[in-house]
Amino acid sequence: MTRKTALLKAISYIGQMEETEETEAVHTKLKEIFEDLPLTRWSEGTIFDTLEQWAEDNGRNPMVGDLRSKGLPPHPVIKLRFGVNAKEFLNKHFPQAEIPKEYWKDFFIGEYERQGRPVAEKYNRHRKNGTPSWATIAKLFDIGRWNDWLDFCGLEPKKSLPPDKRQKPYERKMKVQIHSHFLDEIERLWSKEKIKEFFPDLTCEVLPSEREDVRDVEEVLESIRQMRREFASEKR
Protein backbone atom coordinates (compact mmCIF):
# COMPACT_ATOMS: atom_id res chain seq x y z
CA MET A 1 0.00 0.00 0.00
CA THR A 2 1.37 3.41 -0.95
CA ARG A 3 1.26 6.47 1.27
CA LYS A 4 -1.33 8.03 -1.00
CA THR A 5 -3.64 5.02 -0.70
CA ALA A 6 -3.14 4.87 3.06
CA LEU A 7 -3.91 8.56 3.37
CA LEU A 8 -7.12 8.20 1.36
CA LYS A 9 -8.24 5.33 3.60
CA ALA A 10 -7.48 7.38 6.72
CA ILE A 11 -9.51 10.29 5.39
CA SER A 12 -12.38 7.91 4.62
CA TYR A 13 -12.28 6.28 8.07
CA ILE A 14 -12.24 9.60 9.91
CA GLY A 15 -15.08 10.85 7.74
CA GLN A 16 -17.21 7.94 8.98
CA MET A 17 -16.49 8.66 12.64
CA GLU A 18 -18.77 10.64 14.88
CA GLU A 19 -18.36 14.27 13.96
CA THR A 20 -16.66 16.29 16.68
CA GLU A 21 -14.58 19.42 16.60
CA GLU A 22 -11.41 17.30 16.81
CA THR A 23 -12.33 14.77 14.08
CA GLU A 24 -13.44 17.58 11.78
CA ALA A 25 -10.08 19.35 12.27
CA VAL A 26 -8.12 16.16 11.60
CA HIS A 27 -10.24 15.37 8.56
CA THR A 28 -9.65 18.85 7.11
CA LYS A 29 -5.90 18.73 7.79
CA LEU A 30 -5.51 15.31 6.16
CA LYS A 31 -7.31 16.51 3.04
CA GLU A 32 -4.94 19.48 2.85
CA ILE A 33 -1.96 17.11 3.05
CA PHE A 34 -3.47 14.91 0.33
CA GLU A 35 -3.93 17.90 -1.98
CA ASP A 36 -0.24 18.80 -1.53
CA LEU A 37 0.93 15.41 -2.86
CA PRO A 38 3.26 14.67 -4.53
CA LEU A 39 5.73 16.48 -2.28
CA THR A 40 8.14 18.77 -4.11
CA ARG A 41 11.05 17.84 -1.83
CA TRP A 42 12.30 14.48 -3.04
CA SER A 43 13.49 12.10 -0.34
CA GLU A 44 14.15 8.39 -0.90
CA GLY A 45 10.76 7.65 0.63
CA THR A 46 8.81 10.10 -1.53
CA ILE A 47 10.60 8.86 -4.68
CA PHE A 48 9.56 5.25 -4.01
CA ASP A 49 6.08 6.33 -2.96
CA THR A 50 5.51 8.42 -6.07
CA LEU A 51 6.79 5.74 -8.47
CA GLU A 52 4.76 3.01 -6.73
CA GLN A 53 1.65 5.18 -7.00
CA TRP A 54 2.34 5.84 -10.67
CA ALA A 55 2.68 2.10 -11.30
CA GLU A 56 -0.60 1.47 -9.49
CA ASP A 57 -2.39 4.18 -11.50
CA ASN A 58 -0.98 3.10 -14.89
CA GLY A 59 -0.95 -0.66 -14.53
CA ARG A 60 2.78 -1.02 -15.24
CA ASN A 61 6.14 0.03 -13.85
CA PRO A 62 7.54 3.36 -15.05
CA MET A 63 10.16 3.46 -17.79
CA VAL A 64 13.02 5.94 -18.19
CA GLY A 65 11.01 8.07 -20.62
CA ASP A 66 8.17 8.35 -18.10
CA LEU A 67 10.41 10.25 -15.69
CA ARG A 68 10.12 13.27 -18.00
CA SER A 69 6.45 13.50 -17.03
CA LYS A 70 5.28 16.14 -14.58
CA GLY A 71 5.08 14.91 -11.01
CA LEU A 72 7.73 12.19 -11.27
CA PRO A 73 11.28 12.46 -9.88
CA PRO A 74 13.64 13.70 -12.63
CA HIS A 75 16.86 11.94 -13.62
CA PRO A 76 19.24 14.22 -11.62
CA VAL A 77 17.25 13.58 -8.42
CA ILE A 78 17.55 9.81 -8.89
CA LYS A 79 21.31 10.17 -9.41
CA LEU A 80 21.66 12.42 -6.35
CA ARG A 81 19.66 10.21 -3.97
CA PHE A 82 20.79 6.74 -5.06
CA GLY A 83 24.14 7.27 -6.83
CA VAL A 84 23.04 5.48 -10.01
CA ASN A 85 21.42 6.66 -13.21
CA ALA A 86 17.68 6.42 -13.74
CA LYS A 87 17.86 3.34 -15.96
CA GLU A 88 19.88 1.38 -13.40
CA PHE A 89 17.56 2.49 -10.60
CA LEU A 90 14.39 1.45 -12.45
CA ASN A 91 15.87 -1.87 -13.59
CA LYS A 92 16.66 -2.75 -9.99
CA HIS A 93 13.57 -1.49 -8.18
CA PHE A 94 10.90 -1.28 -10.90
CA PRO A 95 11.82 -3.95 -13.48
CA GLN A 96 9.71 -4.19 -16.61
CA ALA A 97 7.61 -7.28 -17.07
CA GLU A 98 8.23 -8.91 -20.43
CA ILE A 99 5.62 -7.47 -22.79
CA PRO A 100 4.41 -9.71 -25.66
CA LYS A 101 5.32 -8.29 -29.04
CA GLU A 102 1.67 -8.51 -30.09
CA TYR A 103 0.96 -5.87 -27.47
CA TRP A 104 3.25 -3.43 -29.29
CA LYS A 105 1.73 -4.29 -32.65
CA ASP A 106 -1.74 -3.47 -31.30
CA PHE A 107 -0.35 -0.34 -29.68
CA PHE A 108 1.12 0.81 -33.00
CA ILE A 109 -2.17 0.24 -34.83
CA GLY A 110 -4.06 2.34 -32.28
CA GLU A 111 -1.44 5.09 -32.30
CA TYR A 112 -1.31 5.10 -36.11
CA GLU A 113 -5.07 5.63 -36.33
CA ARG A 114 -5.01 8.22 -33.53
CA GLN A 115 -2.51 10.30 -35.49
CA GLY A 116 -4.62 10.15 -38.65
CA ARG A 117 -2.48 7.63 -40.59
CA PRO A 118 0.76 9.66 -40.72
CA VAL A 119 3.97 8.97 -42.62
CA ALA A 120 6.80 7.24 -40.79
CA GLU A 121 8.68 10.39 -39.72
CA LYS A 122 5.53 12.06 -38.41
CA TYR A 123 4.57 8.95 -36.46
CA ASN A 124 7.88 9.00 -34.60
CA ARG A 125 7.63 12.73 -33.85
CA HIS A 126 4.11 12.54 -32.42
CA ARG A 127 4.07 9.12 -30.72
CA LYS A 128 3.20 9.03 -27.04
CA ASN A 129 6.02 9.90 -24.70
CA GLY A 130 8.10 6.93 -23.61
CA THR A 131 6.87 4.57 -26.36
CA PRO A 132 9.12 2.95 -29.00
CA SER A 133 9.46 4.12 -32.60
CA TRP A 134 7.70 2.24 -35.37
CA ALA A 135 11.02 0.71 -36.50
CA THR A 136 11.71 -0.68 -33.01
CA ILE A 137 8.29 -2.36 -32.94
CA ALA A 138 8.58 -3.61 -36.54
CA LYS A 139 11.99 -5.10 -35.75
CA LEU A 140 10.31 -7.46 -33.27
CA PHE A 141 8.66 -9.03 -36.32
CA ASP A 142 11.80 -8.92 -38.51
CA ILE A 143 10.36 -6.15 -40.69
CA GLY A 144 12.46 -3.16 -41.72
CA ARG A 145 10.42 -1.18 -44.25
CA TRP A 146 7.54 1.16 -43.39
CA ASN A 147 5.19 0.02 -46.18
CA ASP A 148 5.89 -3.64 -45.39
CA TRP A 149 5.10 -2.94 -41.74
CA LEU A 150 1.80 -1.25 -42.59
CA ASP A 151 0.86 -4.16 -44.84
CA PHE A 152 1.72 -6.64 -42.06
CA CYS A 153 -0.54 -4.70 -39.64
CA GLY A 154 -3.37 -4.64 -42.18
CA LEU A 155 -3.16 -0.86 -42.50
CA GLU A 156 -3.23 1.38 -45.54
CA PRO A 157 -1.26 4.60 -45.89
CA LYS A 158 -3.21 7.80 -46.16
CA LYS A 159 -4.23 8.27 -49.78
CA SER A 160 -2.80 11.23 -51.64
CA LEU A 161 -5.14 13.79 -53.20
CA PRO A 162 -6.21 13.22 -56.82
CA PRO A 163 -4.42 15.38 -59.42
CA ASP A 164 -7.34 17.80 -59.78
CA LYS A 165 -7.32 18.46 -56.00
CA ARG A 166 -3.60 19.01 -55.58
CA GLN A 167 -2.15 22.46 -55.20
CA LYS A 168 -1.13 23.78 -58.58
CA PRO A 169 2.53 24.73 -59.02
CA TYR A 170 3.20 28.42 -58.61
CA GLU A 171 3.56 30.22 -61.93
CA ARG A 172 6.15 32.95 -61.81
CA LYS A 173 5.04 36.02 -63.73
CA MET A 174 6.14 39.61 -63.84
CA LYS A 175 3.41 41.70 -62.24
CA VAL A 176 3.29 45.47 -62.30
CA GLN A 177 0.99 47.72 -60.29
CA ILE A 178 -0.02 50.80 -62.30
CA HIS A 179 -1.84 53.71 -60.70
CA SER A 180 -4.83 54.90 -62.66
CA HIS A 181 -3.34 58.34 -63.36
CA PHE A 182 -0.62 56.58 -65.40
CA LEU A 183 -3.07 54.53 -67.42
CA ASP A 184 -4.18 57.15 -69.96
CA GLU A 185 -0.59 58.01 -70.88
CA ILE A 186 0.34 54.35 -71.27
CA GLU A 187 -2.59 53.59 -73.54
CA ARG A 188 -1.92 56.74 -75.57
CA LEU A 189 1.66 55.69 -76.27
CA TRP A 190 1.10 51.96 -76.69
CA SER A 191 -1.94 49.87 -77.44
CA LYS A 192 -2.73 47.03 -75.09
CA GLU A 193 -1.94 44.58 -77.91
CA LYS A 194 1.56 46.04 -78.33
CA ILE A 195 2.20 45.89 -74.59
CA LYS A 196 1.23 42.21 -74.57
CA GLU A 197 3.39 41.55 -77.62
CA PHE A 198 6.42 43.27 -76.10
CA PHE A 199 5.96 41.81 -72.61
CA PRO A 200 4.15 38.45 -73.06
CA ASP A 201 4.58 37.54 -69.36
CA LEU A 202 3.45 40.91 -68.03
CA THR A 203 0.23 41.29 -66.06
CA CYS A 204 -0.96 44.72 -64.96
CA GLU A 205 -3.05 45.56 -61.95
CA VAL A 206 -4.67 48.99 -62.07
CA LEU A 207 -4.93 50.65 -58.67
CA PRO A 208 -7.12 53.66 -57.83
CA SER A 209 -5.22 56.90 -57.63
CA GLU A 210 -5.50 58.55 -54.23
CA ARG A 211 -2.87 61.24 -54.74
CA GLU A 212 -0.53 62.51 -57.41
CA ASP A 213 3.20 62.52 -56.84
CA VAL A 214 4.66 64.65 -59.63
CA ARG A 215 8.14 63.23 -59.34
CA ASP A 216 6.88 59.64 -59.58
CA VAL A 217 4.62 60.47 -62.51
CA GLU A 218 7.45 62.06 -64.45
CA GLU A 219 9.78 59.17 -63.77
CA VAL A 220 7.21 56.65 -64.98
CA LEU A 221 6.38 58.64 -68.09
CA GLU A 222 10.05 59.01 -68.95
CA SER A 223 10.47 55.24 -68.61
CA ILE A 224 7.52 54.71 -70.93
CA ARG A 225 8.95 57.13 -73.50
CA GLN A 226 12.30 55.32 -73.35
CA MET A 227 10.64 51.94 -73.90
CA ARG A 228 8.69 53.40 -76.83
CA ARG A 229 11.90 54.62 -78.45
CA GLU A 230 13.56 51.23 -77.97
CA PHE A 231 10.50 49.45 -79.34
CA ALA A 232 10.39 51.74 -82.38
CA SER A 233 14.10 51.21 -83.11
CA GLU A 234 13.69 47.43 -83.06
CA LYS A 235 10.92 47.66 -85.67
CA ARG A 236 13.20 49.36 -88.19
C-alpha positions in Angstrom: 0.0 0.0 0.0 1.4 3.4 -1.0 1.3 6.5 1.3 -1.3 8.0 -1.0 -3.6 5.0 -0.7 -3.1 4.9 3.1 -3.9 8.6 3.4 -7.1 8.2 1.4 -8.2 5.3 3.6 -7.5 7.4 6.7 -9.5 10.3 5.4 -12.4 7.9 4.6 -12.3 6.3 8.1 -12.2 9.6 9.9 -15.1 10.8 7.7 -17.2 7.9 9.0 -16.5 8.7 12.6 -18.8 10.6 14.9 -18.4 14.3 14.0 -16.7 16.3 16.7 -14.6 19.4 16.6 -11.4 17.3 16.8 -12.3 14.8 14.1 -13.4 17.6 11.8 -10.1 19.4 12.3 -8.1 16.2 11.6 -10.2 15.4 8.6 -9.6 18.8 7.1 -5.9 18.7 7.8 -5.5 15.3 6.2 -7.3 16.5 3.0 -4.9 19.5 2.9 -2.0 17.1 3.1 -3.5 14.9 0.3 -3.9 17.9 -2.0 -0.2 18.8 -1.5 0.9 15.4 -2.9 3.3 14.7 -4.5 5.7 16.5 -2.3 8.1 18.8 -4.1 11.0 17.8 -1.8 12.3 14.5 -3.0 13.5 12.1 -0.3 14.2 8.4 -0.9 10.8 7.7 0.6 8.8 10.1 -1.5 10.6 8.9 -4.7 9.6 5.3 -4.0 6.1 6.3 -3.0 5.5 8.4 -6.1 6.8 5.7 -8.5 4.8 3.0 -6.7 1.7 5.2 -7.0 2.3 5.8 -10.7 2.7 2.1 -11.3 -0.6 1.5 -9.5 -2.4 4.2 -11.5 -1.0 3.1 -14.9 -0.9 -0.7 -14.5 2.8 -1.0 -15.2 6.1 0.0 -13.9 7.5 3.4 -15.1 10.2 3.5 -17.8 13.0 5.9 -18.2 11.0 8.1 -20.6 8.2 8.4 -18.1 10.4 10.2 -15.7 10.1 13.3 -18.0 6.5 13.5 -17.0 5.3 16.1 -14.6 5.1 14.9 -11.0 7.7 12.2 -11.3 11.3 12.5 -9.9 13.6 13.7 -12.6 16.9 11.9 -13.6 19.2 14.2 -11.6 17.2 13.6 -8.4 17.6 9.8 -8.9 21.3 10.2 -9.4 21.7 12.4 -6.4 19.7 10.2 -4.0 20.8 6.7 -5.1 24.1 7.3 -6.8 23.0 5.5 -10.0 21.4 6.7 -13.2 17.7 6.4 -13.7 17.9 3.3 -16.0 19.9 1.4 -13.4 17.6 2.5 -10.6 14.4 1.4 -12.4 15.9 -1.9 -13.6 16.7 -2.7 -10.0 13.6 -1.5 -8.2 10.9 -1.3 -10.9 11.8 -4.0 -13.5 9.7 -4.2 -16.6 7.6 -7.3 -17.1 8.2 -8.9 -20.4 5.6 -7.5 -22.8 4.4 -9.7 -25.7 5.3 -8.3 -29.0 1.7 -8.5 -30.1 1.0 -5.9 -27.5 3.3 -3.4 -29.3 1.7 -4.3 -32.6 -1.7 -3.5 -31.3 -0.3 -0.3 -29.7 1.1 0.8 -33.0 -2.2 0.2 -34.8 -4.1 2.3 -32.3 -1.4 5.1 -32.3 -1.3 5.1 -36.1 -5.1 5.6 -36.3 -5.0 8.2 -33.5 -2.5 10.3 -35.5 -4.6 10.1 -38.7 -2.5 7.6 -40.6 0.8 9.7 -40.7 4.0 9.0 -42.6 6.8 7.2 -40.8 8.7 10.4 -39.7 5.5 12.1 -38.4 4.6 8.9 -36.5 7.9 9.0 -34.6 7.6 12.7 -33.8 4.1 12.5 -32.4 4.1 9.1 -30.7 3.2 9.0 -27.0 6.0 9.9 -24.7 8.1 6.9 -23.6 6.9 4.6 -26.4 9.1 3.0 -29.0 9.5 4.1 -32.6 7.7 2.2 -35.4 11.0 0.7 -36.5 11.7 -0.7 -33.0 8.3 -2.4 -32.9 8.6 -3.6 -36.5 12.0 -5.1 -35.8 10.3 -7.5 -33.3 8.7 -9.0 -36.3 11.8 -8.9 -38.5 10.4 -6.1 -40.7 12.5 -3.2 -41.7 10.4 -1.2 -44.2 7.5 1.2 -43.4 5.2 0.0 -46.2 5.9 -3.6 -45.4 5.1 -2.9 -41.7 1.8 -1.2 -42.6 0.9 -4.2 -44.8 1.7 -6.6 -42.1 -0.5 -4.7 -39.6 -3.4 -4.6 -42.2 -3.2 -0.9 -42.5 -3.2 1.4 -45.5 -1.3 4.6 -45.9 -3.2 7.8 -46.2 -4.2 8.3 -49.8 -2.8 11.2 -51.6 -5.1 13.8 -53.2 -6.2 13.2 -56.8 -4.4 15.4 -59.4 -7.3 17.8 -59.8 -7.3 18.5 -56.0 -3.6 19.0 -55.6 -2.2 22.5 -55.2 -1.1 23.8 -58.6 2.5 24.7 -59.0 3.2 28.4 -58.6 3.6 30.2 -61.9 6.2 33.0 -61.8 5.0 36.0 -63.7 6.1 39.6 -63.8 3.4 41.7 -62.2 3.3 45.5 -62.3 1.0 47.7 -60.3 0.0 50.8 -62.3 -1.8 53.7 -60.7 -4.8 54.9 -62.7 -3.3 58.3 -63.4 -0.6 56.6 -65.4 -3.1 54.5 -67.4 -4.2 57.1 -70.0 -0.6 58.0 -70.9 0.3 54.3 -71.3 -2.6 53.6 -73.5 -1.9 56.7 -75.6 1.7 55.7 -76.3 1.1 52.0 -76.7 -1.9 49.9 -77.4 -2.7 47.0 -75.1 -1.9 44.6 -77.9 1.6 46.0 -78.3 2.2 45.9 -74.6 1.2 42.2 -74.6 3.4 41.6 -77.6 6.4 43.3 -76.1 6.0 41.8 -72.6 4.2 38.4 -73.1 4.6 37.5 -69.4 3.5 40.9 -68.0 0.2 41.3 -66.1 -1.0 44.7 -65.0 -3.0 45.6 -61.9 -4.7 49.0 -62.1 -4.9 50.7 -58.7 -7.1 53.7 -57.8 -5.2 56.9 -57.6 -5.5 58.5 -54.2 -2.9 61.2 -54.7 -0.5 62.5 -57.4 3.2 62.5 -56.8 4.7 64.7 -59.6 8.1 63.2 -59.3 6.9 59.6 -59.6 4.6 60.5 -62.5 7.5 62.1 -64.4 9.8 59.2 -63.8 7.2 56.7 -65.0 6.4 58.6 -68.1 10.1 59.0 -68.9 10.5 55.2 -68.6 7.5 54.7 -70.9 9.0 57.1 -73.5 12.3 55.3 -73.3 10.6 51.9 -73.9 8.7 53.4 -76.8 11.9 54.6 -78.5 13.6 51.2 -78.0 10.5 49.5 -79.3 10.4 51.7 -82.4 14.1 51.2 -83.1 13.7 47.4 -83.1 10.9 47.7 -85.7 13.2 49.4 -88.2 
